[in-house]
């Protein structure tokens, strides 16, 4: 872990207590703030992996500024966009937001796997034994340039028995574990957290975007059987692979829906805003016979809007399709190189705003998996119709994360240190607010 960067860790959410949580999805194209009340629910009524019923109290979303490829490139603009989104959510909910759970997409998200074994002397495995084997697995994970976002034990082994979910109470001689770490570059994460803190908000936890998207968009036993989730955002496309109910791989590439928009702007010599409108209204990855006859109005950059030019829809499709194919082929190649092509081939779920482009699922079925579908946020009450789309899957997943955060393993000494540092950070933020306001 980067020694100069403190990453807050989510405290386990009690299955018997409710809570009000605020989350912040900071993307390249939009910033979304959700405020929700989480109420305990019986296991028989909850979706797989969830312990609470979630009801949205407030929602605010704002066009993102100062972001590129999931990373901050203009601190002041990013801060203003965050403030506007949070303010809108606070007004709707009637709640003052003090801290948020934040996602991260940029900073070269990547996975690493570690394993370790310890002797237990033929006795029943205890909580202390599990802690010892996890400590042994994390001993080699320190990195001064990478910030660890998640540390997830994917499975345990006991002697020759592999795939053990919970070894507590089982008898054996040797206990082993497989540990999955998701990390990103420290500097980009530091700037993201700084932008949030400059809005006088605390950061409760940081979640990798593909993990959050998977937590909200997967149904039934998809995470158990093996599935790849591809979140197609504005500046990045991130990938998460789930197997046996756990996140086993995460990755991201710096290409997304905004690149499609820029291709249209260049190909039709029009303004970026007009290119985005054309993509949203008429864009498609697949052509039809009628596309050669149907025409769309295009205002070229610097020309009079009263005298547009006309191009066929098929010409727009010929600009869009190669870029979407490139994104999906990059995802395919990265999964194959990481050894997770089989999981992606069995089942594929698409989320993110760019996945709503007409024809993306069909193209994904031909390039990645014949079983591809669009994933939307599930199991959330009070979500407006406009937000029940793949574009809001990550934001909703951030509300689900506290319900599963307890499975992660971080050293206890870091947790104790973080609480003290978190308190000092809050006092420091209050001091800055008083200095700036009076």
N, C-alpha and C positions, 0 to 999 in steps of 0.2 A: 504494500500500500504506500502511496505517496506520503512521505513523512510530514510534509508541510501542509497537507490538506486534511481537515477533519470532515468526515462524512457522517451526518447523523444517522442513527439506526432506529428503525421503528420499534417502539415498545409493543409487545404482544397485546392484541386486543382481546379483552375478556369475552368469552362466549356468553356470559351471563349479564353483561352490562352494555348499555347503549352509548353512543358517542355522536358528536357533531364534528365532521371532518371537512376540510377544505383542500382542494387539489388544484394544481396549476399545470396545464399541458402547454408547454412553450414550444411551438413548432416554427418552421420556416415560413409558413403561409398564414397561420393564425395562432392566437393565444386564447386559451379557454380556461375559465375558472368555474369550478363547480363547488357548491356548498351543499352538503347532504347530511341527513340524520340516519344513523345506522342503529337499528333495533334488533335485539337478539331474536332468533327464530329457531324452532325445532328442526333437528337435522332432517326429518322426513319432509319438511316443507322447503328446505333450502336447495339451491342449485349445487351441483358437486363442487366441493372445495370451499363453500361459503358457510358462514355461521350467522350472518346478519341479513336483515332485510334493509334495503337502501332506498330512501326517498329523497329526491332532489328538492332543496329549499330555495336555492338561487343559482342562476347561471349567467355568466357574462362571457362574451367572446368578442375579440377585437382583431382586426387585421394586424398580423405580425410585422414588426419593423426592426431593423438593426440585426437581422438574423440571416445567415447564409450557411447552407448545408448543415443545419442543426446547431450551428455555433454562433455566438455573439460576435458581430463585427462593428457594432455601434452601441455602446453601453447606454447612452442617454435615450436613444430611440427605443431600445428594448425595454428599458425601465418604464418609459411612458406607456408603452403598449400593455405592460403588465399591470400598471396602476389602473388603467381604464377598464381592463377586464375584471380585475378584483373589485373595483368600485361598483360596477354594474351588478355583480353577483351579490355584494353586500347589501345594496339597495333593495334587491328583489327578496333576499332572505331575511332582511332585518337583523343581520348578525354581523358583528365586527370580526374580521379575519385577523388572527394574530400569527398563525403559522400555516404552512402548506406542505403537501406532498408534491414533489416535482418530478417530471420525467426528463430523461436525457436521451438524445438521438445521435448527436454529433460526437466528435472526439474518438472516432475509430473504435466503436464498441466491438469487443471480441471476447471469445471464450477460451478458457484453459481448464484442463482436467488434471486432478491430482488424486493419488490413491495412497493408502497407508494401511499397515496391519500391526496389531499388537497382540500379545499373549494374554489370555484371561484365565489360564490354569485349570481348565475343565470346570469352572464354576459358572453360575448364572450371571449373565451380563447385567451390569448395573448402569445407572445414569453416569456414574463416574467413569466407567469403562468407555462409554460412548463419547464422553468429553475428551478422554485421553486419545482416542483414535482420531477424532476430528482435529485435535490440537496437533497431532503428528502430521496430518494431511496439510494443515495450514502452515506448518513450519517453513515450507519452501516457497511460500507464495508472496513474500515481501518483495515489492518493486518500488523503486523510487520515482519512476516515471508514469506509472499507471495507478489509477484510483479504483479500488475494488467496490463495485456496486452491489453485487450479490454473491453469496457464498452458500450454495445449496447442496446438501448431501443428497445425491440422486439414488443411492442404494447402499446396502450393507451386505457383507458376506460373513458367514460363520463356518469356519473350516471349509468344506467343499460345497456348502450350500450358498448359492449366490441369489441376488435379487431379493434379499430380506428387507422388508419395509421397516419393521421395528424389532430390533434384537433384544429388547429389554426382557429379562426373565428366561431367555433361551440359554442352553448350556452348550459350551464348546471350548476349544483350546485356543483358537486364533480368530480374532475379530478384525474385519477389514471394512473399509469404506471407500466410496468413490465420491469425490467432491468436485462440484462444478463452480468455477469462478467466472463472473462476468465483470469485465473491467473496461475503463475508457481512459483517455489521456487526462492527466490531472489539470493542466492549465485551462483547457476548454471547460471542464466541470467547475473549476474555481470561478471563472468569469460568469457562468450561469448562476451559481449560488450567490455571487456578489450582486448581480442584477436584482435578484429577489430580495436580498437583505437591504439593498438601497431603497426598497419600497417599504422598509420597516416591517418586514415579515420574516418570521423564522422558518427554517427549512426542517421539517420533521423527518423526511426521508427522501432519497433519490432513487428512482426506479428506471430501469432500462425500458425504452419504448416498446420493443417487441414483447417483453415480459408482460407489460401492462395491457397491450392489445390482446394477447392471448388469454389473460385472465378474464376479460370481458366478452370476447368474441367466440370462444369455443363452447360447444354444446355437448351434453350427454357425456359419452365416454371417449370423445375425440382425443383428449389429452392422455388417456390411458392407452389407447390403441396405437398412437403415434401420429403426429400431425405437424405440418410446418405452417406457420402464420407469417404472411408477408404484409407488412404495413407500408403502403405506398404513400409517403408524405410529399410535401411540396419540394423540399430540398434534399431529402434522403429517402432511401428505401431500406427498411430494417427487417431482419428475419429472425424468427424464433422457432426452435424445434422443441416440441413437448413429447415425452415418452414416459409411460408408467406414471402419469400424473405430475411429472416434474419438468421444469425447463432444463434441457440438456445441451442446448446450443443457442448462441446468439451472435448476430453479425449485422453489419450495416454497410451500405454503399452510398456514396455521395452523389446519387442521381435520383431525381424524382419528378413530380408533376410540373414543377417550374421549368425544367429543361424542355418539356414538351411545349410549354407556352413560348419559350424563347425560340424554339425551332420554328413555330408558326410565325412569330414576329419577324424573324429573318427571312423565312421562305416567302411570305406575302408582303414584306416590307411595310409592316404596320406597327403601330404603337403596342407596347407590352400589354397595356390595359385592354386594348381592342383584341389582341391575340387571346387573352384570357377569356374574354366574352365569347369569341368564336369557338374556343375549345369547349366551353361550358354548354353553349347552346347547340352547336352542330358537330362537335368533335366525335370521332369514332375510330376504332382500330380495325373495323371490318367494313368492307364496301358492299354496296348493293347495286343492282342494275340501274335503279332510279338515280343513283348519285351522279351519274354522268350528265343527266338532264337537269337535276336540281342545282340552282345557283344560289350563292350567298353574297351579300354586299360586303365589300372590303374597302375601308378608308385607308389609303396609303399614308404613311407618316409625312406630315407637312403639307398634306393636300386638303382641299375643301371637303368637309363632311357632307355637303349637299350634292356632291358629284362623285359618288363612290364607284369603284370598279366592281366587276362581278366575276367570280370564279366558281367552278363546279365543286360540289361537296367531295367528289372523288379526289380532287387536288388536295383538299385539306386532309383527307384520310391518308394520302400518300406521304404527307409530311409527318403525321402523328404516328403511324404504325411502326416505322423503323426504330423510333426512340423507345416506344413501349416494348418492342421485341428485344431491344438492347438491354433494358432493365431486367426483364424476365430471364434472359439468357445469362446475364451476370449473376442473378440469384441462383439459377441452376448450376452454374459452374462453381460458385462459392460453396454451395451445399455438397456438390460432388467432391470437391477438394477436401472438405472437412469430414467426409465420410457419412453424411446424413442424407444422401440422395434417396435412399430407400424409404425413409420416413416421409419425405416430401412427395414421393411418388404415390404413396398410399392415400394421402389426404392433404389438401391444401386449402387454406382459408385466406382470403384477401381482405384487408382493411385499409383505412387511410383514405383521404380525399381523392387521390388520383385513381383509386380502384373503381370509382364511380363512373369513369369514362366508358362510354358504350363500347362493348366488345372486349374489354379487358379479361373477364372470366373465360371467354371463348379462346382468347389467345393463350391464356395461362394453361388451359386444358391441353393445348397442342404442344406447348413448350415444357411445362413442368409436371403436370399431373392431370389425368383424365377426370379425377374427382376434385374439382376446384369449385369453390363457392364464395360468395361475398359474406363477410362476417359483420354483424351489427351488434351494438351493445345489448346485453341480455340481463334480465332480472333486476331492472331499475325502475322504480316508480317515480312519477312526477316529471319524467323527461319530456320536454316539448317534442312535438312531431318532427320539427326541423332538426332536432339533435339525435333522432333515432336512425342515424346513418353511420356508415363505416368511418366517416371523418371524426366521429366522437368516441370511437372504440378505446383509444388510449386514455382519454380523460376519464371515462367510466372505469377503466381498469385500475386507475390510480385509487379509486374508492374501494376496489376489491382487494388491493394489495395488503392493507392492514390485517385482513382476515387470514392471510397465508404467510405473513412475515415471520411468524414464530418458527417456521421450519428452517430458517437460515441460521448459520452458525458463525459467530464472530467472537473473538476472545473477550472474556469477561472484563479484563483490565481495561480494554478499549471502551467498553460500554460504561464503566464507572467514570472513566476520564471524560467521556463525551457528555455525561450529565452535568458535570461541573462546568465544562466548557460551554455547554448550551446555556446554562444559567448566566454565566459571565457574558455570553454573546447577547442575551436578551437585555441585560442591564446596560450593556454598551449601546445597543440600538435605542433604548429609551433615552440615554444620555445624548446621543446624536440628534434624536427628535427634539428634545428640549432646547438644544443649542441652535437648531435650525429654525425652530418655531417662535422663540422668544428672544 
